[in-house]
Amino acid sequence: MKQFISVHDVPNINALVEKALAYKANPFADRQLGADKRIGLLFLNPSLRTRLSTQVAARNLGMEAIVFNVDKEGWALEFEEGAIMSGNTVEHIKDAAPILGQYFDILCIRTFPSLKNREEDYSEMFIHQFIKYAGVPVVSLESATLHPLQSLTDIITIQEHYRAQNAKRKPKIVLTWAPHVKPLPQCVANSFSQWINAWGEADFVITHPQDYELAEQFTKGAAITHDQDAALKGADYVYVKNWSTYTDYGKIYENDPAWMLTEEKLKASNNAKVMHCLPVRRNVELSDEILDSAHSLVTQQAGNRVWAAQAVLAELLQSGK
């Protein structure tokens, strides 16, 4: 593995999951792997779990982690090729990224979409420019369209839980849209869809209101329905996430509270476990009765962020030897 920005960078999902679970059982098994190595975590937007879990993971491997909030502590970066820099940007990525590549052995980047121009957001220019000019492995800590570390974590959590049930059939996994107070990116929903489809070991259903279709490049292979109740029937895992519109980009067409998941709705499921990437707007996206119940895997899921990051970093370090 040379970089980690999507599922396409992973030769074997199950092998990476097993590596993560092995680290969970023995966090310091490879504490010398990253000795005398530095990892740079660059944030163009805020983070809690992604930032802290990656720092912990790096430390477990013996790496030194340095965090830099580009939007608050650094110069405004220009990413466009051939730009005439007479505006607010001060430093071009062509000048900044090669230097960062000299400072660090691995660069981790977190960006965020504008939700104004779909073509620009979906080009993933920011992260691709880092890859082009840094000269070291790049890890996505979330980009304009994807959140691969979260999605790896999600599969780790499902595998870990389902294995404990000694189940022999494929689980049914449902991704359901939820209301929110503002437009959110499609990153987590795109990424979860991409990874579950690539994994191929689940019956996968996506449910959302009309006009909230995701890009087919991520959802192809999933069953898609606007009937949330029908989707939830027999579900083993329900992943709850809001996203704004894709076709008429970045909009909220509706905010129907009836789409919020409740205990009553889960009665049709197979006593489903509920997942969410966090942060969550309680009693808007998900009810207290779900989040505080035995249905919730949210805390376990968030804890597994460390092992997902550790497995990815270890793969990159071992590939570089």
N, C-alpha and C positions, 0 to 999 in steps of 0.2 A: 504494500500500500504506500503510495507516494504522496497522497494528499487525502483530505476528508471533507468533501463538500456536498456529497450526495451518496445515495445507495450504490451508484455506479462505481464508486471507488472501492467497494468492498467485494473481494473475490468470493467470500463465503460468509453469509450472515450468521448461520448457526455456529460456525467456528468462533466468530467474534463474540457472540453471546456467551459461549462456553468460557471463553477467555475472561470475560467480564465477571461471570459468576465465580470463576476460580479466584479472581482478585478479591471478590467479596468475602470468600472463605479465608483468604490469606493475603491481606492488603500489602504486605511488605515482602512478598516473595521475590520481587525484582527490584528491590530498593537501590541496587547498584547500577541498574540499567541506564538511569539518567544522570549518574554522577558526573559532575563537571559540565552538565548541559543546562542551557537556559531556554525558557519558554516565555514568549512575549504574548500577553493577552491585551489586544487592542479593542476598545469599545467605542463605537460611534453612537451607541444608545445604551440605556441603563440595563443592568442585569443583577439578579440576586443568586439564584440557584446555579445558573450556567457559569458565572464567574467563580463562585466559591467552590463548587464541585470540581471544576477544572484545576483550580489551585491545589486543592487537597489531592487530587489524582496525581498531579505533577510531583508534589512533595512525596507521595507514597513511592514514586519511582526514583526519588533522589534528585529531582530537577529543582532548579531555582526558578520560581515564577515571578515575573514582573508585570504588573497591571498598569495600563496607561489609558486614561479616558480621553480619547482624541478630541471629543466635542467640547471638553472643559479645560483640558490641560495643554493642548497642543495647537499648532497652527491649523487653520482651515485648509483642508486638502483639496486639490483639483485632480479629477480623475479623467477628464476628457482629453483625448489625444489632440494635439495641435491647438489647444486652448490659448487664447490671448488673455493672460491673467491680469486684467485691469479692473477686476471686481473685488469680491470679498475673499477669494481664496488666495493663500499666501505661498503654499508649497505644493509642488506637483508630485503625484505618486511616483513618477519616474525617478525623482530625486530622493524621496523619503524611503520607498520600499527597499531599494538595494542596501541602504544603510542599516535598516532594521534587519535585513538578512545577514548582515555582518555581526550584529549584536546578539542575535538569537539563533538557536538551532531549529526551533519550530515557532511559527507565527500563528496565533489564533485570532480570528477577526469576527467581530459582531457588527453587523450593519442592520438597517431597517428600511423598508420601502417608504416611498413618499406617499403612496396611495393616490397619486395624481396622474401619473403617466405610466400606463401598464407596460408599454414597450420598453421604456427605460428601466423600470423595476425588474421586469422579467429577463432583461439582458444580463443581469447580475454583474454589471460593469465593475462595481467596487471590489468585489472579492476576486474577480478574474484579473483585475489590474494588479492586485497584490500577488497573485500567483505568477503573473507574467514577469514581474520585476523583482520580487523578493529573493528568488534563488534558493529558498528553503521550503520544506513542506508547510502547507497552509491548512489549517483546520477551521471549518465554519462553526462559529458559536451562535449562529443564526444569520441568515442572509435575507435578501428581499423576498425570496420565494420558498426557502426551505429551512428546516431546523433538524439536521441529521443526528446530532447528539441526542436530542430529545426523542427522536424516533427509534434510535437504537435502544435507548433506555426503555421505551415503551414495550418493545419486543422482549427485552430482558425480563421485564416485570411480568408480562403475560406468560412467558416460558416458565419462569420461576414459580408462579402461582399454579399454572395448569399442571405442571409436572407433579406438584404436591397433591393434586387431586387424583393422580393415577388414571387420568382419562385416556381413552384409546382413540377417540374420534377427533376430527378437526374441530377446534372451537369456532363458534360464531362470534364475530367481532363487528360491532356497529359503531360507526363514527356519526355522531349526531350534532347538527348545528344547534346553537343555543343563543338566546338573546344577549345583547350587550348595550351599554349606554353610548358607545362610540364605534366608528368603523375600525375594525382590526384587520391585519394582513391575513393572507391565505397561507402563510408559511407553515404553521404547524399542521394544518389540515392537509395541505399539499404533501408535506413530508411524510406524515403518517400513512397517507394513501399510497404513496410511492413505495414505502418500505413494506407495508403489509402485502401489497400486490407482488413485489419482488420476492418476498419471503415464501409466499405460495403455500402456507401451511394453515390457512384459516378460510372459512367462508366469510367473506367480507361484504358488508352492506354500508352504504353511505346514505344518510337521510337528511334532507334540508328543505326549507320552503322553496317554492318556485322562484327562479331568478338568482338562486345562490349556487349555481353550478360551478364547480371547480374546473381547472384546465384538464382536458382529457389526457394530456401527457402524464398526469399523475394518477388519475382515477381509472384509467382503462384496466379492466379486469374485475372491477367491483360492480356489484348490483347497486343501482341508485333509485331511490324512491322519495316521493314527497310525503309519504304516509309514515310518520314517526311511529305510531302504534304498531303498524304492520312490521316495521323494521325491527322493533324491540322483541317481537315474539321469538322465544327460544334463545335469545342472546346470552352469551356467556360473559362477554366484556362489552361495556359501553364507554366509548371515548367521547367526552363532551368538549366542544370547542366552538367558539364564535368565529366567523370570518365575514368580511364584507363582500360585496358583489365583485365578480370577475369580469363579466361581459361589459356592463356599464360600470367601469372600474372604481372600486373604493367607496361604494355607496351603501347606505342602509335603506333598504326598501320596506322593511317591516321590522318590528321589534315585539312580536307577539309573545307575551309571557306564557302562553300555552305551550311553547316549545321548551320551557325549562323542565328538566328532568325531576321527577318526584318519585316517592315510594309507590304511589298508586300506579304510575306508568310502568314501574319495574316489575309489577306483579305478573305481567305477561312474559317476562324473561325467564331464563333458567337460573334464577337467583343470581343475576348478573353482578359482577364486580364493576365498579365505576372508576374511570380514570379521567384525569385532567392535568394539563402541563403546569398549571399555576403561573402567575397569580390568578385567583378566581374571584369574581364578584359574587359574593354569597347572596343567595335569594334573588339573583338576577339570572346568572348563568346556571347555577346549581343551588338547590335548596339546602338549608342547614340539615334537614332530616337525612339527606343522602350523604353529605360530606362528613357528618358526625356519626355515621352508622357503620355497621359491619360490611356494608356494600363497598365502602370506599377503599381504593388502593392508592389514593393520592399521596399519602405520606411515604409509603413503601416505594412508590414510583419515583418520587423526588429524591429519596435516599439513594436510589440506584443510579442517579446521575453521576456519582463519583466513579462507579465501576465501569460505566459506559465510556467515560472520558479516559479512564486509566487504560482500558483495553485499546482504545484508538491510539493514544500516545505511545503505548508500548509497541504497537504494530509499526508505527512510524519510526521509532527509534531502532527497532530491530531491522527494518528495511534499509535503514541508512548505514548499517554496519558493513 
